[in-house]
Amino acid sequence: MAASNTAPDPHGKYQLQVNGIHKSFREHHVLKSIYLHIERRKINEVIDGSGAGKSVLMKHLVGLLKPDEGSILVDGQDLVPMNEFELNTVRAKFGMLFQYSALFDSMTVEENVMFPLQEHRKKELTRAQMRQLVREKLHSLDLYDTEHKYPAEISGGMRKRVGLARAIVMEPEVLFYDEPTTGLDPIATKNVDDMIADISSRLGVTSVVISHDMASTFRIGHRVSMLYKGRIIASGTPREILM
């Protein structure tokens, strides 16, 4: 089922709406009239092959790149004309689990998870309050007695969960996952899938998963969009895509 344009939808079904964006780097056309609608409080999967433009699309969704044309609406607000101050206000709704977790090796688990709070809420919260929030998020992901360990001292699966704890510590409305199962074996992949599904259900967040893992996508996705050669060629429920 192909995606189509819709009017701004500030509080309805779609939390993010990408309408006709194009992006070129010199002569290289990466995104070509992309239409993508992200359902509120659902797991939205965007799948493609290598080099099809998903990383560039992700950077547009979080406002790190501006398209050559088109609009990107977050709760009805268009990111494209915004300045950096306005973008940062909207980005406060976002959390990100980076590929390979992207933890700071020189920081403890507690310091890694606390980092966004220190950057954005140090005027509101005492250090003791920050530490309590960090502990709550870690415990909610079954991470106990890890606060004073360093990333090198914990397993790959635990690092994923620490990265997720950092992503949710600011209580975002939208969680972005950049290739969350890359490099994982089937058991670890299923564990990550279960983690994403659990967080989506428990916190009621909107999830955007950028992936090339077909099995993972169809296991947990509520909505799937297929990116091919810079275009969304199909979008719908897993059942609709497979029909």
Backbone as JSON, one array per atom type, in Angstrom:
{
  "sequence": "MAASNTAPDPHGKYQLQVNGIHKSFREHHVLKSIYLHIERRKINEVIDGSGAGKSVLMKHLVGLLKPDEGSILVDGQDLVPMNEFELNTVRAKFGMLFQYSALFDSMTVEENVMFPLQEHRKKELTRAQMRQLVREKLHSLDLYDTEHKYPAEISGGMRKRVGLARAIVMEPEVLFYDEPTTGLDPIATKNVDDMIADISSRLGVTSVVISHDMASTFRIGHRVSMLYKGRIIASGTPREILM",
  "N": [[0.86, -1.18, 0.0], [0.85, 2.03, -1.02], [2.38, 5.02, 0.29], [0.8, 8.18, 0.98], [0.16, 11.72, 0.61], [-0.87, 13.75, 3.4], [-2.86, 16.02, 5.37], [-1.57, 18.3, 7.94], [-1.33, 16.8, 11.18], [-1.69, 17.27, 14.18], [-2.34, 16.02, 16.67], [-3.27, 13.51, 16.15], [-3.44, 10.37, 14.43], [-0.9, 10.13, 13.19], [2.35, 10.85, 14.24], [4.74, 11.79, 13.17], [5.21, 13.18, 9.97], [6.33, 12.89, 6.78], [6.63, 14.67, 3.93], [7.03, 14.53, 0.67], [9.89, 14.88, 0.45], [13.06, 15.75, -0.92], [16.51, 15.03, -1.41], [19.73, 15.88, -2.34], [23.21, 15.36, -2.88], [25.43, 17.18, -4.36], [25.65, 15.75, -7.47], [24.45, 13.47, -6.72], [21.52, 11.91, -6.09], [19.87, 11.22, -3.3], [17.52, 10.97, -1.68], [14.27, 10.76, -2.96], [11.49, 12.3, -3.46], [10.17, 11.5, -0.96], [7.6, 10.1, 0.93], [6.39, 9.57, 4.08], [4.76, 8.23, 6.85], [4.52, 8.24, 10.27], [3.21, 6.3, 12.73], [1.59, 7.18, 15.73], [2.58, 6.02, 18.91], [3.15, 3.47, 18.02], [5.19, 0.76, 16.67], [7.22, 1.6, 14.21], [8.68, 0.54, 11.36], [11.39, 1.07, 9.17], [12.71, -0.19, 6.35], [15.48, -1.23, 4.33], [17.95, -1.91, 1.77], [21.56, -1.97, 1.81], [22.95, 1.26, 1.55], [20.72, 2.57, 0.53], [19.67, 4.9, 1.49], [18.73, 5.17, 4.11], [20.12, 6.14, 6.39], [20.5, 8.83, 5.78], [17.84, 9.6, 5.64], [17.09, 9.21, 8.34], [18.62, 11.25, 9.56], [17.31, 13.46, 8.58], [14.82, 13.17, 9.84], [15.35, 13.76, 12.51], [16.16, 16.32, 12.33], [18.81, 16.95, 11.68], [19.66, 17.21, 9.1], [18.54, 19.24, 6.39], [15.97, 19.07, 3.96], [16.13, 19.4, 0.34], [13.75, 20.08, -0.76], [10.27, 19.91, 0.27], [8.43, 18.83, 3.27], [8.7, 18.2, 6.83], [6.91, 17.07, 9.33], [6.37, 17.29, 12.8], [4.17, 16.42, 15.12], [2.54, 18.2, 13.75], [4.16, 20.44, 13.42], [6.45, 21.97, 11.26], [9.68, 20.97, 10.64], [11.51, 21.93, 8.79], [11.76, 24.82, 8.19], [12.74, 25.67, 10.65], [14.91, 27.28, 13.06], [18.02, 26.6, 14.88], [17.54, 26.78, 17.64], [14.74, 26.46, 17.79], [14.56, 23.89, 16.7], [15.87, 22.39, 18.67], [14.03, 22.52, 20.72], [11.94, 20.93, 19.71], [13.37, 18.55, 19.42], [13.58, 17.74, 22.03], [11.57, 15.99, 22.4], [12.53, 13.63, 21.49], [14.26, 10.49, 21.67], [17.21, 8.49, 21.27], [18.52, 5.42, 20.24], [21.57, 4.49, 19.42], [23.37, 2.88, 16.72], [25.34, 0.12, 17.71], [25.22, 1.14, 20.24], [26.88, 3.32, 21.14], [28.13, 4.24, 23.52], [29.96, 6.2, 25.94], [33.21, 5.37, 26.43], [34.91, 6.13, 28.51], [33.31, 6.79, 30.58], [31.29, 5.79, 33.37], [28.52, 3.44, 33.59], [26.4, 4.72, 34.94], [27.13, 7.43, 34.57], [27.01, 7.61, 31.79], [24.23, 7.24, 31.28], [23.23, 9.36, 32.7], [24.11, 11.53, 31.29], [22.41, 12.97, 29.31], [20.64, 14.23, 31.1], [22.31, 15.91, 32.57], [23.08, 17.61, 30.56], [20.69, 18.85, 29.78], [18.9, 19.22, 31.94], [20.04, 20.19, 34.25], [19.53, 22.51, 35.65], [17.12, 22.07, 36.77], [17.15, 19.72, 38.27], [18.63, 18.14, 41.1], [21.84, 16.55, 41.7], [21.43, 14.22, 43.14], [18.75, 13.66, 42.55], [18.98, 13.21, 39.81], [20.57, 10.89, 39.85], [18.77, 9.13, 41.02], [16.77, 8.98, 39.04], [18.27, 7.83, 36.98], [18.86, 5.35, 38.13], [16.3, 4.26, 38.32], [15.59, 4.0, 35.6], [17.56, 2.19, 34.71], [16.96, -0.04, 36.32], [14.42, -0.59, 35.37], [15.01, -1.83, 33.03], [16.08, -4.18, 33.77], [18.69, -3.93, 34.71], [20.84, -4.21, 37.11], [23.02, -3.22, 39.76], [24.97, -2.11, 38.1], [25.78, 0.46, 37.85], [28.32, 1.56, 38.45], [30.04, 0.36, 36.75], [32.08, 0.12, 33.76], [31.54, 0.53, 30.18], [33.12, -1.44, 28.84], [33.16, -3.47, 30.65], [30.81, -4.83, 30.66], [28.36, -6.96, 29.02], [27.57, -7.22, 25.44], [24.79, -7.22, 25.0], [23.92, -6.05, 27.37], [25.05, -3.55, 27.08], [23.49, -2.57, 25.0], [21.07, -2.26, 26.38], [21.81, -0.36, 28.28], [22.3, 1.77, 26.55], [19.67, 2.15, 25.7], [18.48, 2.86, 28.12], [19.7, 5.34, 28.49], [18.51, 6.62, 26.32], [15.83, 6.79, 27.11], [15.79, 8.22, 29.45], [15.15, 10.89, 29.52], [12.49, 10.77, 29.17], [11.19, 10.58, 26.51], [8.89, 11.24, 23.73], [9.14, 10.08, 21.28], [11.04, 7.42, 20.08], [14.0, 6.69, 18.45], [15.59, 4.13, 16.66], [18.61, 3.07, 15.5], [19.54, 0.76, 13.34], [19.3, -1.48, 15.29], [19.79, -4.25, 15.64], [22.07, -4.96, 14.32], [24.89, -6.96, 13.71], [24.34, -8.8, 15.71], [23.74, -12.07, 17.14], [21.17, -14.6, 16.46], [19.74, -15.12, 18.9], [20.42, -12.94, 20.57], [19.4, -10.95, 18.93], [16.63, -11.47, 19.03], [16.24, -10.88, 21.71], [16.73, -8.1, 21.74], [14.65, -7.28, 20.05], [12.46, -8.01, 21.68], [12.91, -6.24, 23.78], [12.5, -3.74, 22.55], [9.8, -3.99, 21.84], [8.66, -4.28, 24.38], [9.31, -1.82, 25.66], [7.95, -0.07, 23.97], [5.28, -0.82, 24.43], [5.07, -0.54, 27.23], [5.82, 2.12, 27.85], [4.41, 3.58, 26.02], [5.45, 4.93, 23.83], [6.24, 6.42, 20.62], [7.79, 4.53, 18.2], [10.55, 4.45, 16.01], [12.16, 2.49, 13.85], [15.04, 1.97, 12.16], [16.2, -0.24, 9.83], [17.74, -3.19, 8.34], [17.05, -5.72, 8.8], [15.04, -8.15, 8.02], [13.59, -10.26, 9.27], [13.43, -9.44, 11.96], [12.05, -7.03, 11.6], [9.47, -7.85, 10.65], [8.7, -9.3, 12.8], [8.15, -7.63, 15.02], [7.17, -5.18, 14.11], [4.59, -2.73, 13.77], [3.91, -1.13, 11.71], [5.24, -1.0, 8.48], [7.63, 0.35, 6.31], [9.03, 0.43, 3.13], [12.09, 1.23, 1.81], [13.6, 2.02, -1.18], [16.11, 2.61, -3.43], [16.07, 5.33, -2.79], [13.37, 5.96, -2.53], [10.16, 5.58, -0.96], [8.65, 2.67, -1.46], [6.59, 1.06, -0.67], [4.16, 0.89, 1.94], [2.71, -0.03, 4.99], [0.79, -2.27, 7.12], [2.54, -5.17, 8.46], [1.19, -7.44, 7.42], [-0.13, -6.36, 5.18], [2.06, -5.61, 3.63], [3.2, -8.07, 3.04], [1.31, -9.29, 1.48]],
  "CA": [[0.0, 0.0, 0.0], [1.74, 3.17, -1.14], [2.12, 6.15, 1.17], [0.27, 9.34, 0.29], [0.22, 12.96, 1.37], [-2.01, 14.06, 4.24], [-2.77, 17.32, 6.03], [-0.96, 18.24, 9.27], [-2.12, 15.98, 12.09], [-0.92, 17.54, 15.39], [-2.62, 15.16, 17.82], [-3.98, 12.34, 15.68], [-2.84, 9.06, 14.2], [0.5, 10.21, 12.79], [3.14, 11.81, 15.01], [5.66, 12.38, 12.2], [4.76, 13.1, 8.59], [7.33, 13.34, 5.81], [5.84, 14.96, 2.73], [7.67, 14.89, -0.58], [11.23, 15.45, 0.59], [14.14, 15.41, -1.84], [17.84, 15.42, -0.93], [20.85, 15.55, -3.23], [24.56, 15.82, -2.55], [25.95, 17.43, -5.71], [24.9, 15.05, -8.51], [23.94, 12.2, -6.17], [20.17, 12.06, -5.56], [19.75, 10.19, -2.27], [16.09, 10.83, -1.37], [13.52, 11.19, -4.14], [10.06, 12.43, -3.19], [9.83, 10.58, 0.13], [6.41, 10.27, 1.76], [6.48, 8.59, 5.17], [3.91, 8.6, 7.97], [4.91, 7.49, 11.47], [2.04, 6.2, 13.61], [1.77, 7.48, 17.14], [2.58, 4.92, 19.88], [3.34, 2.19, 17.33], [6.54, 0.45, 16.21], [7.29, 1.91, 12.78], [9.93, 0.03, 10.8], [11.81, 1.5, 7.83], [13.71, -1.18, 5.94], [16.07, -1.07, 3.01], [19.25, -2.54, 1.61], [22.69, -1.09, 2.07], [23.15, 2.39, 0.65], [19.46, 3.04, -0.08], [19.34, 6.24, 1.99], [18.07, 5.2, 5.42], [20.85, 7.0, 7.33], [20.18, 10.21, 5.4], [16.45, 9.81, 6.07], [17.1, 9.35, 9.79], [19.14, 12.58, 9.9], [16.23, 14.42, 8.31], [13.74, 13.02, 10.83], [15.75, 14.4, 13.77], [16.51, 17.7, 12.06], [20.24, 17.18, 11.47], [19.76, 17.64, 7.71], [17.34, 19.85, 5.82], [15.77, 18.61, 2.58], [16.14, 20.4, -0.72], [12.34, 20.49, -0.83], [9.37, 19.06, 1.05], [8.22, 19.18, 4.67], [8.81, 17.15, 7.84], [6.06, 17.55, 10.42], [6.35, 16.6, 14.09], [2.96, 16.94, 15.77], [2.03, 19.31, 12.97], [5.15, 21.5, 13.26], [7.39, 21.68, 10.18], [11.07, 21.14, 11.05], [12.37, 22.46, 7.74], [12.13, 26.24, 8.33], [13.12, 26.01, 12.02], [16.31, 27.54, 13.41], [18.56, 25.58, 15.78], [16.85, 26.87, 18.93], [13.42, 25.84, 17.62], [14.77, 22.46, 16.5], [16.21, 21.77, 19.95], [12.77, 22.39, 21.48], [11.25, 19.75, 19.19], [14.2, 17.37, 19.7], [13.36, 17.31, 23.41], [10.6, 14.88, 22.34], [13.18, 12.48, 20.87], [15.35, 9.71, 22.25], [17.9, 7.76, 20.2], [19.43, 4.31, 20.51], [22.48, 4.46, 18.29], [23.98, 1.61, 16.32], [26.42, -0.27, 18.63], [24.94, 1.83, 21.51], [27.61, 4.59, 21.17], [28.4, 4.69, 24.89], [31.27, 6.81, 26.19], [34.03, 4.35, 27.09], [35.58, 6.66, 29.7], [32.29, 7.07, 31.6], [30.59, 4.64, 33.93], [27.13, 3.27, 33.13], [25.61, 5.8, 35.52], [27.5, 8.69, 33.92], [26.47, 7.57, 30.43], [22.78, 7.44, 31.3], [22.97, 10.68, 33.27], [24.62, 12.57, 30.41], [21.37, 13.89, 28.8], [20.09, 15.03, 32.2], [23.28, 16.97, 32.88], [23.09, 18.56, 29.46], [19.43, 19.55, 29.54], [18.03, 19.43, 33.1], [20.84, 20.44, 35.45], [18.96, 23.62, 36.41], [15.87, 21.61, 37.4], [17.34, 18.54, 39.11], [19.88, 17.97, 41.84], [22.55, 15.34, 41.29], [20.77, 13.08, 43.79], [17.55, 13.37, 41.77], [19.43, 12.6, 38.57], [21.01, 9.53, 40.13], [17.58, 8.32, 41.25], [16.16, 8.74, 37.73], [19.13, 6.86, 36.27], [18.68, 4.04, 38.75], [14.97, 3.78, 37.94], [15.61, 3.56, 34.19], [18.36, 0.97, 34.63], [16.22, -1.15, 36.92], [13.28, -0.92, 34.51], [15.54, -2.67, 31.96], [16.72, -5.31, 34.44], [20.12, -3.66, 34.89], [21.08, -3.99, 38.53], [24.43, -3.21, 40.19], [25.83, -1.81, 36.95], [26.01, 1.9, 37.78], [29.73, 1.95, 38.55], [30.84, -0.38, 35.77], [32.35, 0.79, 32.49], [30.99, -0.25, 29.07], [33.96, -2.59, 28.51], [33.0, -4.48, 31.69], [29.5, -5.47, 30.56], [28.16, -7.67, 27.76], [26.99, -6.45, 24.35], [23.37, -7.06, 25.24], [23.75, -5.08, 28.46], [25.36, -2.22, 26.53], [22.28, -2.14, 24.29], [20.08, -1.82, 27.36], [22.3, 0.91, 28.84], [22.01, 2.77, 25.54], [18.24, 2.42, 25.73], [18.22, 3.61, 29.35], [20.08, 6.73, 28.2], [17.54, 7.17, 25.38], [14.52, 7.03, 27.72], [15.9, 8.9, 30.73], [14.48, 12.18, 29.4], [11.09, 10.44, 28.95], [10.81, 11.11, 25.19], [7.67, 10.76, 23.09], [9.52, 9.33, 20.09], [12.32, 6.74, 20.19], [14.6, 6.27, 17.2], [16.54, 3.03, 16.77], [19.43, 3.0, 14.3], [20.07, -0.59, 13.13], [19.51, -2.0, 16.65], [20.19, -5.65, 15.71], [23.26, -5.19, 13.5], [26.01, -7.67, 14.32], [23.92, -9.66, 16.81], [23.32, -13.41, 16.78], [19.7, -14.69, 16.5], [19.19, -15.03, 20.26], [20.55, -11.54, 20.99], [18.47, -10.17, 18.11], [15.28, -11.61, 19.6], [16.22, -10.14, 22.99], [16.58, -6.68, 21.41], [13.28, -7.12, 19.58], [11.58, -8.06, 22.86], [13.15, -5.01, 24.53], [11.83, -2.66, 21.83], [8.35, -4.2, 21.97], [8.29, -4.03, 25.77], [9.37, -0.38, 25.91], [6.86, 0.55, 23.22], [4.03, -1.11, 25.11], [5.06, -0.07, 28.62], [5.93, 3.58, 27.93], [3.5, 4.21, 25.08], [6.19, 5.83, 22.94], [6.28, 6.17, 19.18], [9.1, 3.95, 17.89], [10.97, 4.47, 14.61], [13.28, 1.56, 13.77], [15.69, 1.93, 10.86], [16.8, -1.57, 9.87], [17.71, -4.03, 7.15], [16.77, -7.05, 9.31], [13.66, -8.45, 7.64], [12.93, -11.1, 10.27], [13.14, -8.57, 13.1], [11.03, -6.06, 11.18], [8.15, -8.45, 10.59], [8.39, -9.88, 14.11], [7.64, -6.68, 16.02], [6.67, -3.94, 13.54], [3.16, -2.49, 13.55], [3.83, -0.51, 10.38], [6.5, -1.22, 7.77], [7.82, 1.14, 5.09], [10.16, -0.12, 2.39], [12.85, 2.25, 1.1], [14.37, 1.42, -2.27], [16.68, 3.6, -4.35], [15.69, 6.69, -2.41], [11.92, 6.17, -2.51], [9.32, 4.64, -0.22], [7.91, 1.96, -2.51], [5.41, 0.44, -0.07], [4.0, 1.2, 3.36], [1.48, -0.59, 5.53], [1.02, -3.25, 8.17], [3.3, -6.33, 7.94], [0.31, -8.3, 6.61], [-0.36, -5.69, 3.9], [3.31, -5.66, 2.85], [3.46, -9.46, 2.6], [0.26, -9.78, 0.56]],
  "C": [[0.89, 1.22, 0.0], [1.34, 4.27, -0.19], [1.58, 7.31, 0.35], [0.33, 10.55, 1.2], [-1.03, 13.11, 2.23], [-1.8, 15.44, 4.83], [-2.07, 17.17, 7.38], [-1.9, 17.59, 10.28], [-1.51, 16.1, 13.49], [-1.17, 16.59, 16.56], [-3.27, 13.84, 17.42], [-3.11, 11.12, 15.46], [-1.35, 9.13, 13.94], [1.25, 11.26, 13.61], [4.18, 12.51, 14.13], [5.11, 12.15, 10.8], [5.82, 13.71, 7.67], [6.61, 13.48, 4.47], [6.72, 15.44, 1.58], [9.07, 15.44, -0.46], [12.2, 14.88, -0.45], [15.45, 15.82, -1.18], [18.89, 14.93, -1.9], [22.14, 16.08, -2.63], [25.3, 15.93, -3.88], [25.08, 16.69, -6.73], [24.24, 13.77, -8.0], [22.59, 12.44, -5.51], [19.9, 10.91, -4.58], [18.29, 9.92, -1.92], [15.28, 11.48, -2.48], [12.02, 11.17, -3.84], [9.59, 11.41, -2.15], [8.55, 11.02, 0.82], [6.42, 9.16, 2.82], [5.65, 9.09, 6.34], [4.17, 7.66, 9.15], [3.75, 7.5, 12.46], [2.4, 6.4, 15.07], [1.63, 6.21, 17.99], [2.65, 3.53, 19.24], [4.82, 1.99, 17.02], [6.55, 0.58, 14.69], [8.65, 1.5, 12.25], [10.17, 0.61, 9.41], [12.94, 0.59, 7.41], [14.21, -0.87, 4.54], [17.33, -1.91, 2.93], [20.35, -1.54, 1.91], [22.75, 0.03, 1.05], [21.89, 2.94, 0.0], [18.99, 4.37, 0.47], [18.76, 6.3, 3.37], [18.79, 6.09, 6.43], [20.58, 8.47, 7.06], [18.75, 10.54, 5.82], [16.38, 10.02, 7.57], [17.57, 10.75, 10.21], [18.13, 13.67, 9.59], [15.16, 14.36, 9.39], [14.07, 13.7, 12.14], [16.26, 15.82, 13.55], [17.98, 17.99, 11.89], [20.54, 17.59, 10.03], [18.45, 18.29, 7.29], [17.19, 19.38, 4.38], [15.89, 19.76, 1.58], [14.73, 20.92, -0.98], [11.49, 19.5, -0.05], [9.26, 19.51, 2.5], [8.35, 17.95, 5.57], [8.08, 17.64, 9.08], [6.2, 16.66, 11.64], [5.21, 17.21, 14.89], [2.47, 18.21, 15.08], [3.0, 20.46, 12.76], [6.19, 21.09, 12.21], [8.82, 21.98, 10.64], [11.88, 21.97, 10.05], [12.72, 23.93, 7.91], [12.67, 26.62, 9.71], [14.6, 26.35, 12.14], [16.75, 26.53, 14.47], [17.87, 25.6, 17.15], [15.49, 26.18, 18.86], [13.54, 24.33, 17.44], [15.06, 21.76, 17.83], [14.98, 21.6, 20.84], [12.01, 21.15, 21.03], [12.04, 18.48, 19.52], [14.08, 16.89, 21.14], [12.34, 16.17, 23.47], [11.26, 13.57, 21.93], [14.17, 11.8, 21.81], [15.94, 8.86, 21.14], [18.73, 6.63, 20.78], [20.3, 4.14, 19.28], [22.94, 3.05, 17.96], [25.19, 1.35, 17.22], [26.37, 0.53, 19.94], [25.64, 3.18, 21.66], [27.78, 5.13, 22.58], [29.79, 5.31, 24.97], [32.12, 5.84, 27.01], [34.63, 4.83, 28.41], [34.61, 6.99, 30.83], [31.7, 5.77, 32.13], [29.19, 4.55, 33.32], [26.27, 4.41, 33.66], [25.88, 7.12, 34.82], [26.97, 8.74, 32.49], [24.98, 7.88, 30.4], [22.41, 8.83, 31.81], [23.31, 11.82, 32.31], [23.53, 13.5, 29.86], [20.77, 14.77, 29.9], [21.02, 16.18, 32.56], [23.31, 18.03, 31.79], [21.84, 19.43, 29.42], [18.61, 19.87, 30.79], [18.79, 19.74, 34.39], [20.32, 21.62, 36.27], [17.72, 23.2, 37.17], [16.11, 20.54, 38.46], [18.66, 18.61, 39.86], [20.57, 16.7, 41.34], [21.9, 14.1, 41.9], [19.51, 12.68, 43.02], [17.91, 12.72, 40.43], [19.83, 11.15, 38.78], [19.81, 8.61, 40.36], [16.87, 8.0, 39.94], [16.95, 7.71, 36.94], [18.91, 5.46, 36.82], [17.33, 3.44, 38.35], [14.97, 3.25, 36.5], [16.42, 2.28, 34.03], [17.6, -0.22, 35.18], [15.03, -1.57, 36.07], [13.7, -1.81, 33.34], [16.35, -3.85, 32.51], [18.24, -5.16, 34.51], [20.34, -3.27, 36.34], [22.58, -4.04, 38.81], [25.38, -2.96, 39.02], [26.29, -0.36, 36.94], [27.49, 2.28, 37.72], [30.65, 1.15, 37.63], [31.04, 0.47, 34.52], [31.82, -0.07, 31.35], [31.79, -1.5, 28.73], [33.77, -3.74, 29.5], [31.65, -5.2, 31.63], [29.33, -6.07, 29.17], [27.55, -6.75, 26.7], [25.51, -6.2, 24.53], [23.08, -6.05, 26.33], [24.06, -3.67, 27.96], [24.18, -1.68, 25.74], [21.25, -1.57, 25.26], [20.5, -0.53, 28.05], [22.04, 2.04, 27.84], [20.55, 3.14, 25.51], [17.86, 3.2, 26.99], [18.57, 5.08, 29.16], [19.05, 7.39, 27.28], [16.21, 7.52, 26.05], [14.59, 7.86, 29.0], [15.24, 10.28, 30.7], [12.97, 12.02, 29.12], [10.57, 11.02, 27.61], [9.46, 10.56, 24.72], [7.98, 9.86, 21.91], [10.91, 8.73, 20.31], [12.78, 6.29, 18.82], [15.62, 5.17, 17.47], [17.3, 2.92, 15.45], [20.07, 1.62, 14.21], [20.32, -1.31, 14.47], [19.99, -3.44, 16.72], [21.43, -5.97, 14.87], [24.35, -5.9, 14.29], [25.65, -8.62, 15.45], [23.53, -11.05, 16.3], [21.8, -13.52, 16.95], [19.09, -14.56, 17.89], [19.25, -13.59, 20.76], [19.6, -10.64, 20.21], [17.06, -10.25, 18.67], [15.17, -10.87, 20.92], [16.04, -8.65, 22.76], [15.17, -6.4, 20.91], [12.29, -7.08, 20.75], [11.69, -6.77, 23.67], [12.41, -3.83, 23.88], [10.32, -2.77, 22.0], [7.87, -3.88, 23.38], [8.26, -2.54, 26.08], [8.23, 0.34, 25.2], [5.54, 0.38, 23.94], [3.96, -0.44, 26.48], [5.05, 1.46, 28.72], [4.99, 4.31, 26.97], [4.18, 5.18, 24.14], [5.97, 5.46, 21.49], [7.67, 5.68, 18.85], [9.34, 4.0, 16.39], [12.24, 3.64, 14.52], [13.8, 1.54, 12.34], [16.49, 0.63, 10.79], [16.87, -2.19, 8.48], [17.4, -5.48, 7.52], [15.3, -7.39, 9.08], [12.92, -9.25, 8.71], [12.52, -10.28, 11.48], [12.0, -7.62, 12.78], [9.64, -6.65, 11.23], [7.75, -9.14, 11.89], [7.7, -8.87, 15.01], [6.99, -5.43, 15.42], [5.15, -3.89, 13.45], [2.93, -1.91, 12.16], [5.21, -0.63, 9.74], [6.52, -0.35, 6.51], [9.1, 0.66, 4.43], [10.8, 0.98, 1.54], [13.73, 1.57, 0.05], [14.8, 2.51, -3.24], [16.13, 5.0, -4.09], [14.22, 6.99, -2.39], [11.26, 5.17, -1.56], [8.42, 3.95, -1.25], [6.67, 1.25, -1.98], [5.36, 0.78, 1.4], [2.68, 0.64, 3.84], [1.78, -1.5, 6.7], [1.88, -4.38, 7.6], [2.44, -7.22, 7.05], [0.08, -7.69, 5.23], [0.89, -5.75, 3.02], [3.54, -7.04, 2.27], [2.44, -9.97, 1.59], [0.66, -9.52, -0.89]]
}
